[in-house]
Amino acid sequence: MKLKKIIQNLLKPYYFDWKDEGNVEPLLKKMNSYAKKHPEFTKKYHSELEYLNHQSSKNNMHSYVFPNKFVEKYNEKEVVVFKDENNGLFYVIHEGKKLYFKSDYNTIELVQNVYNCSCVEQDPDSAHCYVDDNFKVEEGDILLDIGAAEGNFALANIEKVKKVYLFETEPQWIEALQCTFAPWKDKVEIINKYVSDNNNNNNITLESFFENKEVNFIKMDIEGEEINVINSSINFIKKQNNLKIAACTYHNNNDAKILSDLFNKNKIDFSFSKNNMLFIYDKLSPPFFRKGLIRASYSKKN
């Protein structure tokens, strides 16, 4: 056991773990080294490796996180930013509606960068995209946006939903959300709590908050806590007549497998979004690439 531990520690610095320091060359070197020794890895991720080695650019860091040609469509300098003199907040026009940003996003360049990032994430070819043609928010749905941030996903669907619950805890984002959704305040509720697997002053479970209420679509982007929330919400999920869940799986190495196993165990249908992510802001280990999003559907009729 001691020898095994020593060997693991010796191997670790070479390519099994890596932390982004703003320099992607060491990561690519380690990935290419791994690819030479593992032909099955090269075959499975051929298109991603080709893009990373020949087309990704430090001028566009999205081209590393999303190693796919679609990122080239987006240019943050083309984002038009406005300032609301009444509240001092910057905003952009998102699908014909004002989308506000929190007060510490206090330069046009920063807002351009953040908004452009959200557009890249929600491109139909992005591994981070919450919906597709067959998996989307429907007319009259009850929508839960868990980890709302600026609320771009909820805003894109605000006119078709019956009700939307925005779960966000950062005060500055709450201020921005209140401005964004003021025209629809009759069907928007902002909850200043973390959705979690327990209840206390700062946390709440889905089952305790909604009790016997029906929901139809849950979007969940909560920094790797998706597993805890979903695992603790299985009974709540199975009480729903028709429910869709779009949950991020890129924050940790094994999130995609853990969530797929969990859904399989509970006979909940699921699929993954297309393509893969290289989440350079976390420690990475082979196979380096991660699925960005899992889309699950549950219906009592099944």
DAVENGI-V879810 format. One record per pair of residues at least 4 apart in sequence whose ideal C-beta (glycine too) atoms are under 7 Angstrom apart, sorted by the first residue. I is the first residue (numbers start at 0). J is the second residue. D is the distance in Angstrom with one decimal. If there is no record, write none. Layout:
# DAVENGI-V879810
i: <I	I>
j: <J	J>
d: <D	D>
This chain:
# DAVENGI-V879810
i: <0	1	2	3	4	5	6	7	10	11	11	13	14	14	14	15	15	16	16	17	17	17	17	17	18	19	19	23	23	23	24	25	26	26	27	27	27	28	29	30	30	31	33	33	33	34	34	34	37	38	39	40	40	40	41	41	44	44	44	44	45	46	47	47	47	47	48	49	50	50	50	50	51	51	51	54	55	55	55	56	59	60	61	61	61	62	62	63	63	64	64	64	64	65	65	65	65	65	66	67	67	69	69	69	70	73	73	73	75	75	75	76	78	78	78	78	79	80	80	80	80	80	81	81	82	83	83	86	87	88	88	88	88	88	89	89	89	89	90	90	90	90	91	91	91	92	92	93	93	93	94	96	97	98	98	98	98	99	99	99	100	100	100	100	100	101	101	101	101	102	102	103	104	104	104	107	108	109	110	111	112	113	114	115	116	117	117	118	119	120	120	121	121	121	122	123	123	124	124	126	126	126	126	126	126	126	126	127	127	127	128	128	129	129	129	129	130	130	130	134	134	136	136	136	136	136	136	138	139	140	140	140	140	141	141	141	141	141	142	142	142	142	142	143	143	143	143	144	144	144	144	144	144	144	144	145	145	145	145	145	145	146	146	146	146	147	147	147	147	147	148	148	149	149	150	150	150	150	150	151	152	152	153	153	153	154	156	157	157	161	162	163	163	164	164	165	165	165	165	166	166	166	167	167	167	167	168	168	168	169	170	171	172	173	173	173	174	175	176	176	177	177	180	180	183	192	192	192	193	193	194	194	194	194	195	195	195	195	195	196	196	196	196	197	197	198	198	198	198	203	203	204	204	204	205	205	205	206	206	206	209	213	213	214	214	215	215	215	216	217	218	219	219	219	219	219	219	220	221	221	222	223	223	223	224	225	225	225	225	225	226	226	226	226	227	228	229	229	229	230	232	233	233	234	236	236	236	237	239	240	240	241	242	243	243	244	245	245	246	246	246	247	247	248	248	248	248	248	248	248	248	249	249	249	249	250	250	252	253	254	255	255	255	255	255	256	257	258	258	259	259	259	260	261	262	262	262	267	267	268	268	269	269	269	270	271	271	271	272	272	272	275	275	275	276	276	276	277	277	278	283>
j: <4	5	6	7	8	9	10	11	15	15	16	29	29	32	33	284	285	282	284	25	26	29	282	283	282	279	280	27	63	279	28	29	30	279	31	51	52	32	33	34	287	35	37	40	285	40	41	48	41	42	43	44	285	286	45	48	48	275	286	288	49	50	51	66	275	288	52	53	54	55	66	67	55	63	66	62	62	63	66	62	70	64	65	70	119	66	70	277	279	276	277	278	279	70	119	125	126	276	277	124	274	122	124	125	119	115	118	119	111	112	115	111	91	111	114	115	91	89	91	107	110	111	89	90	89	88	90	178	102	99	100	102	175	178	100	104	107	110	97	98	99	100	98	110	114	96	97	98	151	154	155	154	179	149	151	154	179	175	178	179	104	110	113	149	175	171	172	174	175	171	174	171	109	110	113	111	112	113	114	115	116	117	118	119	120	121	151	122	125	125	127	125	128	129	128	128	131	273	274	272	273	274	275	276	290	291	292	276	291	292	272	292	152	218	245	292	134	135	245	243	294	140	142	156	159	160	216	159	161	160	161	215	216	161	162	213	214	215	153	156	160	163	216	164	214	217	218	150	152	153	163	164	165	166	218	166	194	217	218	219	221	166	219	220	221	153	165	166	167	176	167	172	172	175	154	165	176	179	180	155	156	218	157	163	165	179	160	163	183	186	186	186	187	188	190	176	187	189	190	190	192	194	172	173	176	189	191	192	193	173	174	175	176	177	189	191	178	179	180	189	181	189	184	187	187	201	202	203	201	202	203	205	221	228	202	203	204	227	228	204	227	228	231	202	204	202	203	204	207	207	208	208	231	232	209	232	235	232	234	235	214	239	240	239	242	241	242	243	243	244	245	225	228	244	245	246	247	247	225	228	250	250	251	254	228	229	246	247	254	258	230	254	257	258	231	232	246	258	261	261	236	237	265	238	242	267	297	297	297	298	299	298	297	294	296	295	292	294	258	292	293	291	292	254	255	258	289	290	291	292	293	276	278	289	291	254	281	284	257	258	259	271	289	290	293	260	261	262	293	263	269	293	264	265	267	269	295	295	297	295	296	293	294	295	294	290	292	293	291	292	294	288	289	290	288	289	291	287	288	289	287>
d: <6.5	6.4	6.4	6.4	6.4	6.4	6.3	6.3	6.1	5.2	5.6	6.8	3.6	5.7	5.3	5.0	6.9	4.9	5.9	6.8	5.1	6.3	6.4	5.1	5.4	4.6	5.3	5.9	5.5	6.4	6.2	6.4	6.3	6.7	6.1	6.1	6.8	6.3	6.3	6.3	5.6	6.7	5.9	6.5	5.7	5.6	4.5	6.2	6.9	6.2	6.3	6.2	7.0	5.8	6.2	6.6	5.4	7.0	6.9	5.7	6.2	6.4	6.3	4.4	5.9	6.1	6.1	6.0	4.9	6.2	4.2	6.4	4.9	6.7	4.9	6.7	4.1	5.1	6.2	5.6	6.4	6.6	5.5	4.5	4.9	6.7	5.1	5.8	5.6	6.0	5.9	6.7	6.1	5.2	6.4	5.8	6.6	6.3	5.9	6.0	5.6	5.2	4.1	6.9	5.8	5.5	5.8	5.1	4.4	5.2	3.6	6.6	6.2	4.2	5.4	5.5	6.7	5.4	5.8	4.6	4.9	6.0	6.9	5.5	5.4	5.3	6.0	6.0	6.7	4.9	6.3	6.2	6.1	6.1	5.1	6.3	6.9	4.6	4.8	5.9	4.5	6.6	5.4	6.9	5.1	7.0	6.5	3.9	5.8	5.8	5.4	5.6	6.4	6.1	6.0	5.7	5.7	4.2	4.3	4.7	4.2	5.2	6.7	6.0	5.7	3.7	5.2	6.7	4.8	5.4	6.8	6.0	5.0	5.3	6.3	6.1	6.4	6.3	5.9	6.0	6.4	6.8	6.6	6.5	6.4	6.4	5.1	7.0	6.4	5.6	4.0	6.4	5.3	6.9	6.4	6.0	6.8	6.5	6.3	5.2	6.8	4.5	5.6	4.6	6.6	3.1	6.6	6.8	4.5	6.1	5.6	6.9	6.0	5.4	4.2	6.6	5.6	4.2	6.8	6.3	4.9	5.2	5.9	4.3	6.4	6.3	5.0	4.9	4.9	5.2	6.5	3.9	5.1	5.9	5.0	6.4	4.6	5.0	6.4	6.2	4.7	4.5	4.9	5.0	5.6	4.5	6.9	6.5	5.9	4.4	6.3	7.0	5.0	6.8	5.2	4.6	4.9	6.5	6.6	4.6	5.9	6.7	6.5	4.3	4.2	6.4	4.2	6.2	4.3	6.4	6.8	5.8	6.9	6.3	5.4	6.0	5.1	5.6	6.8	6.4	6.9	5.4	6.1	5.0	6.0	6.1	5.5	6.5	5.3	6.7	5.1	6.6	5.3	5.2	6.1	5.7	6.6	4.7	6.8	5.0	6.7	5.2	5.0	5.8	6.3	6.6	5.8	6.6	5.8	6.8	6.6	6.7	6.1	6.4	5.9	6.1	6.9	6.2	5.9	5.6	6.5	6.7	6.2	4.3	5.3	6.2	6.2	4.7	5.9	4.8	6.4	6.3	6.9	5.5	3.7	6.7	6.5	6.9	6.6	6.5	4.7	6.4	3.6	5.6	6.8	6.2	5.6	5.8	5.4	6.0	4.9	6.7	6.2	6.9	5.9	4.7	4.9	6.4	6.4	4.1	6.3	6.0	6.3	6.3	6.4	6.2	6.2	6.9	4.9	4.7	5.0	5.2	6.7	6.8	6.8	4.3	6.7	4.7	5.9	6.9	5.8	3.6	5.1	6.8	5.9	6.0	4.5	6.0	6.7	6.9	5.9	6.2	5.4	6.2	6.2	5.9	6.4	6.6	6.5	6.1	5.7	6.3	5.5	6.7	6.1	7.0	5.5	6.7	6.4	6.8	5.3	4.9	4.9	7.0	5.3	4.3	6.1	5.4	6.5	6.9	5.4	6.8	5.8	4.3	4.1	6.0	6.7	5.1	6.5	6.1	5.1	4.8	4.9	4.6	4.8	6.1	7.0	5.9	5.5	6.0	6.2	6.9	6.4	4.2	6.5	6.1	6.3	6.3	5.1	6.2	6.3	6.6	6.2	6.6	4.2	4.5	5.3	5.2	4.9	6.7	4.8	5.6	6.3	4.2	5.5	4.6	6.8	5.7	5.4	4.1	6.8	4.1	6.5	6.4	6.7	5.2	4.5	6.3	5.8	5.7	5.0>
